[in-house]
Amino acid sequence: MSRAQGQFTIIDYNDALTLTGYIGSNHPKTQMYNPDNGSYTPNWATTNLVLTPSLYVIGETAGKITSANVTSVKWYQGTSTTAITSGGNYALSGAKSHILTVKANVMAGLAGVDFKCVITYKDSSTNLSITHPLSISFGRVVNGSGIVDLLVTTPSGNVFKNTLVPTLTAKAELWRGSTVDTTNVTYKWAIMDPSVTSTSSAGYDADFGTGWKKLTDTSGMYSGTSTATLTIYAKAVDSYAVIRCSAKDTDSASATYNSKFYDVATFIDNSDPIQVVIESTGGDIFKNGQGSTTLTANVYQAGSVLDTAGNGTYTWTKYDKDGNIDTSWGTSGTKTGKTLAVSNIEVDTKATFVVVVEI
């Protein structure tokens, strides 16, 4: 059975306001770390990192972040779904508690960190609340004679082709200076999986966070999931797969050791791939809440339509204007069928319809 995915976005132009903004930082987006003496430059613990969001309505020059229209400002770190609160490594300040101060070197053992600011703005003319997310990324660069880095390679390549390549491997090496450290290093692997949306999702692991599913040895799929070399079978790769390794060195309890390191590898399936192209009878734009269309998922292989009769399995999912799955849409958040009728009531500003096809 072959599996492929396609998506189609419809926008409803309702003459509504459009928001824009950015996050300002008092420090550069790169932090240097010297493992020889455990020092950071700049040192966020002594000279705190301060992140200040700005919000504007397009067409206006006055900033809106401290206005009464802003009803909520929440900060998140990385893939966490728990909002940051004052205390410990963080402090919130400002009229809307919108300024985030980072009081510690939170990138210790990490290649980088993302901070996301989610602003809720109430439009006075429509009385509707608009959620506007902003993000900023920081990277950690290791500099010194004791440089430590995890490198994942694919020694036999990363492309599966028909039955010619039954298995491939991903090899993880923890380099410490100019040598590979193999003493007291533990490994685990995960695959990128958007179904892992919370800590209660199957396969969730705190070291990988949401969006990644921890792998376990599974016959015909994966082996060596707790070793430096992961064997992955062709059956486990559907079009493509992003594999991530987490390595932990426990030689000692010092800051330089006992840290986690990450790297990724990508595998591709070129075994007679199929492609989904979605056609729309009503285009991709509605106007002022008016419009309708019918979406048709056409499956192509080698330039020809593969499933004209619609005998495959077609599962549609709807994402709202904020990029969240609409779980109340259809039956438990999904609809089925080769074609999908979309009315104006299903598109609030913007909606993206994703179809997964199995043939």
C-alpha positions in Angstrom: 0.0 0.0 0.0 1.3 3.5 -0.9 0.6 6.6 1.1 0.9 10.3 0.2 -0.3 13.7 1.5 -1.4 17.0 0.0 -2.8 20.2 1.3 -4.9 23.2 0.1 -5.3 26.6 1.8 -8.4 28.8 1.4 -8.4 32.5 2.5 -11.4 34.5 3.3 -10.7 38.2 2.9 -13.1 39.9 5.3 -11.6 43.5 5.1 -10.3 42.7 8.6 -7.2 44.2 10.2 -3.8 42.5 9.8 -1.3 42.3 12.5 2.5 42.2 12.3 5.3 42.4 14.8 8.7 41.3 16.0 10.7 40.4 19.1 13.5 42.7 20.1 16.6 41.3 22.0 19.2 43.1 24.0 21.8 40.4 23.2 22.9 38.8 19.9 21.2 35.6 18.7 24.4 33.6 19.2 25.9 32.6 22.6 29.5 31.4 22.8 30.3 28.5 25.1 33.9 27.5 26.2 33.9 24.0 27.6 37.5 24.5 28.9 36.3 26.8 31.7 32.5 26.4 31.4 32.0 30.1 30.5 29.3 31.7 28.3 29.5 34.9 26.3 27.3 36.8 26.7 26.5 35.3 30.1 22.7 35.5 30.5 23.0 34.7 34.3 24.9 38.0 35.0 23.7 40.2 32.1 20.1 38.9 31.6 18.6 38.3 28.2 15.6 40.7 27.8 13.0 39.9 25.0 10.5 42.6 24.2 7.7 42.0 21.6 6.2 44.7 19.4 2.8 44.6 17.7 1.4 46.7 14.9 -1.7 46.9 12.9 -0.8 47.2 9.3 -1.5 50.7 8.0 -1.0 52.2 11.4 2.3 53.5 13.0 1.5 53.3 16.7 2.6 50.2 18.5 -0.2 48.2 20.1 1.5 45.8 22.5 0.6 47.9 25.6 -2.9 48.9 24.3 -6.2 47.8 25.9 -6.8 45.7 22.8 -4.1 43.3 23.8 -5.9 41.0 26.2 -3.2 38.3 26.7 0.6 37.8 26.1 2.1 34.4 26.8 5.6 33.1 26.4 6.7 29.6 25.6 10.2 28.0 25.4 10.9 25.5 22.6 8.2 23.0 22.0 6.7 23.3 25.4 2.9 24.0 25.6 3.2 25.3 29.2 3.4 29.1 29.3 6.4 30.6 31.1 5.7 32.3 34.5 7.9 34.5 36.7 10.2 32.6 38.9 13.4 30.6 38.6 15.1 31.3 35.3 12.5 33.8 34.1 10.8 37.0 34.9 7.8 38.7 33.3 7.4 42.5 33.4 5.7 45.4 31.5 2.2 46.7 31.3 0.9 43.4 29.8 3.5 41.2 31.4 4.9 41.1 27.9 8.6 41.5 28.5 10.5 38.3 29.1 13.7 38.3 31.1 15.9 35.1 30.9 18.1 35.0 34.0 20.1 31.8 33.3 22.1 30.2 30.5 19.2 28.0 29.4 21.0 26.7 26.3 23.4 24.5 28.4 23.8 21.2 26.6 21.6 22.4 23.7 22.5 23.6 20.2 19.9 26.3 20.4 16.6 27.5 21.9 13.4 29.1 20.5 11.1 31.5 22.4 7.6 32.0 21.2 5.3 34.9 22.2 1.6 34.5 21.6 -0.4 37.7 21.6 -4.2 37.9 21.7 -5.6 41.1 20.2 -9.2 42.1 20.3 -10.4 43.9 17.2 -12.7 46.8 18.3 -14.6 46.9 15.1 -15.6 43.2 15.0 -15.2 42.4 18.7 -13.2 39.3 17.6 -10.0 38.1 19.2 -7.0 37.5 16.9 -4.1 35.4 18.0 -0.8 36.5 16.6 2.4 34.4 17.4 5.9 35.8 17.2 9.2 33.8 17.6 12.9 34.3 18.0 15.7 31.7 17.9 19.1 31.6 19.6 22.0 29.4 18.9 24.9 28.1 21.0 28.4 27.9 19.5 31.0 25.8 21.3 34.5 27.3 21.2 37.5 25.8 22.9 39.9 22.8 22.9 37.2 20.6 24.5 34.6 21.0 21.8 31.9 18.3 22.0 29.5 17.6 19.2 27.2 14.8 18.1 27.4 13.8 14.4 24.9 11.5 12.8 25.8 10.0 9.4 24.2 7.5 7.0 27.1 5.3 6.0 25.2 3.3 3.4 23.3 6.3 2.0 19.8 7.6 2.9 17.6 6.5 -0.1 15.4 3.5 -0.4 14.6 2.3 -3.9 12.0 -0.4 -4.5 13.2 -3.7 -3.0 16.9 -3.0 -3.8 17.6 -1.5 -0.4 15.9 -3.4 2.4 17.6 -1.6 5.3 19.8 1.5 5.9 21.6 2.7 9.0 22.1 5.9 10.9 25.4 6.1 12.9 25.9 8.5 15.8 29.3 9.6 17.0 30.0 11.8 19.9 33.1 13.8 19.1 35.1 15.2 22.0 37.9 17.3 20.5 39.5 15.1 17.7 38.3 11.7 19.0 35.1 9.8 19.3 33.9 9.3 22.9 32.5 5.8 23.4 32.8 5.6 27.2 29.6 5.8 29.2 27.6 7.3 26.3 23.9 6.3 26.0 21.7 6.8 23.0 18.1 6.9 22.0 16.4 7.7 18.7 13.1 9.4 17.6 11.2 10.1 14.4 9.5 13.3 13.5 5.8 12.7 14.1 3.2 15.5 14.2 0.7 13.3 16.1 2.9 13.7 19.2 1.2 16.9 20.4 1.4 16.6 24.2 3.2 14.8 27.0 0.4 12.2 27.1 0.8 11.3 23.4 2.1 7.8 22.6 5.8 7.8 22.1 6.4 11.2 23.8 9.8 11.6 25.4 10.9 14.6 27.4 14.4 14.7 25.8 12.8 15.1 22.3 9.7 17.1 23.1 6.5 17.3 21.1 6.6 16.6 17.4 9.0 13.6 17.9 8.1 10.0 18.6 10.7 7.9 20.5 11.6 4.7 18.7 11.7 1.2 20.2 13.0 -1.9 18.5 10.2 -3.1 16.2 10.4 -6.1 13.9 10.7 -5.1 10.3 10.8 -1.4 11.2 13.7 -0.4 13.6 16.5 -2.1 15.5 19.3 -0.7 17.6 17.2 2.1 19.0 19.2 2.3 22.2 22.6 2.0 20.5 24.9 4.2 18.5 23.8 2.6 15.2 20.1 2.6 14.2 18.9 0.2 11.6 15.9 1.4 9.7 13.8 -0.7 7.3 12.3 0.4 4.1 8.8 -0.2 5.5 9.4 2.4 8.2 9.9 5.2 5.6 6.8 6.7 4.0 8.1 9.2 1.3 10.6 10.6 3.8 11.5 10.3 7.5 13.5 12.6 9.8 15.3 10.7 12.4 16.8 12.4 15.5 19.4 11.0 18.0 19.9 12.0 21.6 23.3 11.1 23.1 24.1 11.5 26.8 27.6 11.3 28.2 27.7 10.2 31.8 31.5 10.0 32.4 31.2 12.5 35.2 28.8 14.9 36.8 30.6 18.0 35.7 28.9 20.6 33.5 31.0 19.6 30.5 29.9 16.0 30.8 26.5 14.5 31.7 25.0 16.6 28.9 22.7 15.7 26.1 23.6 16.3 22.4 21.4 16.0 19.3 21.7 15.6 15.6 19.3 14.4 12.8 19.4 12.4 9.6 16.8 12.2 6.8 15.8 9.1 4.8 14.0 9.2 1.5 11.7 6.6 -0.1 12.0 6.7 -3.9 10.1 3.5 -4.4 7.6 4.4 -7.1 6.4 7.5 -5.2 2.9 8.8 -5.7 1.9 12.5 -5.6 -1.3 14.2 -4.5 -2.6 17.3 -6.3 -5.7 19.0 -5.0 -7.9 20.8 -7.5 -10.6 23.4 -6.4 -13.7 24.3 -8.4 -14.0 27.6 -6.6 -10.4 28.8 -6.4 -8.6 29.5 -3.1 -10.2 32.9 -2.1 -13.6 33.6 -0.5 -14.7 37.3 0.0 -16.5 38.7 3.0 -17.7 35.3 4.2 -19.2 34.4 0.8 -18.0 31.4 -1.3 -17.9 27.7 -1.7 -15.8 25.1 -3.5 -15.3 21.4 -4.0 -11.8 20.0 -3.5 -10.7 16.9 -5.4 -7.6 14.9 -4.5 -6.0 13.5 -7.6 -3.3 10.9 -7.2 -0.5 10.8 -9.8 2.2 8.3 -10.4 4.7 8.6 -13.3 2.5 11.5 -14.7 -0.7 9.5 -14.8 -3.8 9.7 -12.6 -3.6 6.6 -10.4 -7.1 6.5 -8.8 -9.8 8.0 -11.0 -12.5 5.9 -9.4 -11.6 7.0 -5.8 -11.0 3.5 -4.6 -8.3 4.5 -2.2 -8.7 5.8 1.3 -8.9 9.6 1.5 -8.8 11.2 5.0 -9.2 15.0 5.3 -8.1 17.2 8.3 -8.8 20.9 8.7 -6.4 23.4 10.3 -7.7 26.7 11.4 -6.2 30.2 10.8 -3.9 29.7 13.8 -2.5 26.4 12.5 -4.5 24.3 15.0 -6.4 21.1 14.1 -10.1 21.7 14.2 -11.2 18.7 16.2 -14.9 19.6 16.0 -14.9 19.4 12.2 -16.4 16.3 10.6 -16.3 13.1 12.6 -13.7 13.5 15.4 -11.9 16.1 13.3 -11.8 14.3 9.9 -13.8 13.7 6.8 -13.3 11.1 4.1 -13.7 10.8 0.4 -11.9 11.7 -2.8 -13.8 15.0 -3.0 -14.6 17.5 -0.2 -17.3 20.2 -0.3 -16.2 23.3 1.5 -18.6 26.1 2.4 -18.0 29.6 3.7 -18.9 28.7 7.2 -15.9 26.4 7.3 -13.4 29.2 6.5 -12.8 31.7 9.3 -10.2 34.1 7.8 -8.1 31.1 6.6 -8.4 27.3 6.6 -6.0 24.6 5.4 -7.3 21.2 4.3 -4.9 18.3 4.5 -5.6 15.0 2.8 -3.8 11.7 3.5 -4.3 9.1 0.7 -3.7 5.4 1.0 -3.9 3.3 -2.1 
